[in-house]
Amino acid sequence: MIRRPAADQPSFPGRAPRFAAALGRALSRLRGPRARDLRPEREELLRTKRELELARESMGNAAYAIFWVRADGSIMDHNRTAARLLGDAEDLRDTQLADFFAGSRSAWLRIWQSLATQGSFAGDMAWRRAGGAAFPVRLVGNRVSHDGRFYGCLFVSDRTEAKLAEDRLADTNARFRALTENTSDLVFVLDRDGVTTYVSPAAARTLGGGERELLGRRSGLLVHEQDRPSVDLALAEARLQPGRTVRLENVRARRPDGSWLHLDGAYTDLPDVPGITGTVVVYRDVTDSRRADRDLQESRRQLSTLLGNLPGLAFRCRYDRDMSLEFVSGGSLALTGYRPEQYFGEHPVTASDIIHPDDLEQVRLTIRAELAARGRYEHEYRIRTAEGAVKWVWEQGAGIPDENGRISIVEGFITDITGRIEAERTVRELNEDLERRVAARTRDLQETQEQLIASEKMAALGGLVAGLAHEINTPLGVGLTAATHLRERVRDTRRLLDQGGLKRADLDALLVDGEDAAAMIEANLSRTADLVQSFKRVSVDQCSEERRSFDLGAYLAEVVASLRPQYRRRPLRIDVDCAPGVVVDSLPGAVAQIVTNLLQNSLLHAYASEDAGTIRIAAAARGDDVELTYADDGRGMDDAVRRRVFDPFFTTRRGEGGSGLGMHIVYNVVTGALGGSITCASRPGEGTTFRMTFPRCPEPAATVAAGDVVR
């Protein structure tokens, strides 16, 4: 990239213009005879030849390279220095000058445009030697004309050394600027009268205002009036001993906002240093460090007060075998009965004197293991006080590493926890007693619940018995009436026979009435026998937990038949839908208990006494399982009731016949005795559906007594 020099920068070494002028004069003289009629001017030609030879010899040995370049950028001629500069062959003629540019080849177009329009060019750019190495050059060119054509006469010098020197100077200046502009010290230069001639950026920033506002002022105007005599004395002493630094601490200087800085000053008189010739004053702002010192002292005072008021003992010890103490707080007396000074001296109190002998070794092992693992520790142990009392304490500490990263110091705190330990022991004893009471109450509640469940089962069985008694009353009454009528007819016939008035028609009538009565008695007694048989099977199944194989559809029909007395006077219909051949090897009593409780739940909660409805009981085989569905189209229930429907003692008809155990028994029988699962779906006004799934042949462990599993 070409960099043009500044206007006040010399364009090139002084001889370059003279060479160009000599070359121009020689060319003009050569052109003269062509422009005029050729006149034999031998002397003029000889003089011109000598000038040309002198110019060529001088240019050939010049310290800088010279190129004559055509408008297309090709080299027309050059001196020997040019070949040495580029490290190429002796003859560079007809070579493109742009081949040696390190940057863009289009730079030649800008050079030629400057030559063509302004007659000259000067600038810095990067060239490349024949080996490929780039180097900086200074290029100065002039436009020359010959035979009606323009050429460029270029003078090129290697600026490698100059560029290195400039870079070194720039680097030095940059470091100097970085040092003076970024230092936090306040630097001033004062003349012999104490007037400020230089202010560092840090001083201008710290004292407020700009550099111009501080220049020309006496430094004493910024210093607290009580500190001015000390500053004047230090300045005078420094001027009496040039080159020696005089130091002064705690000099106060005023900020623009009226607050005061605290400074440490250094005064050095340098009368013979060029550019200074005065006294250099360097102030270091120690305001924060002084404030930090005050804060540290206050912090130490507060820490001392805090340690004195803490309910415990703070300590610092060396991390050696005996944990040799270096500091003990005043809380030691209240905790251990020993004063802090008793831990030091010729016969000091040691850890083995304080820690309970049964805990001493464990304490040492715990501290070392925890410090090695995570650098800190905490534990509880017993101590013995100076009076011989035993206390429980809690200790927490941390290791402080040395410069090698190894723990050399341990700092920690010990506090009395005897009260807490005693309280925990009391609470533990109370909890144990409470747990025993809860366990006893739980057993009582379980026994009560089991009794209630048994009572509920017996109540259901009692209802079944009452219904059966009412149901068989009718057929037995009809049979009894038929038998009584038959007996009266036989008695009347015998009387006629005894009186001798028996006729054949009377005997025929007796036989007809006898057959009718016998048929009526047989039918009603069969009906009674069927009811008793169904009741016997269902009641026996409910009262025993015997496992057997049974046809599920037939058994459900028998259960519904045995329950008919409970709903026969209500406008309800019960449909049993079960595919034939669904044989189950399980607990029939559990199935009967489920259907009985579900039906009683529907009669009590789903329908009013005058409500008509349909209850559907469906069963189907699902692989190795059976799905039993019980659905009514009654009132239904909301989500709050549905979520608690299986909870024990939960009922919405408390005092109206609801015990809150019926559905709980159903849940326990399905999930426990049958080893299955049950779900409930219901919405207000849309009825309720219970879906139960249980194995057709459950594992023996699942076939426990119906109702014995308590959720």
PyMOL commands that set and color helices and strands:
alter all, ss='L'
color gray80, all
select helices_A, chain A and resi 15-35+42-60+80-86+97-100+107-118+160-182+201-207+211-214+219-222+228-240+287-309+332-336+340-343+351-354+360-374+418-499+504-543+552-567+588-606+639-643+662-673+700-702
alter helices_A, ss='H'
color red, helices_A
select strands_A, chain A and resi 65-69+75-78+120-128+134-146+149-158+186-190+196-199+245-254+260-270+278-285+312-318+325-328+376-384+390-401+407-416+548-551+572-578+583-586+613-622+625-632+677-682+688-695
alter strands_A, ss='S'
color yellow, strands_A
deselect
rebuild
show_as cartoon
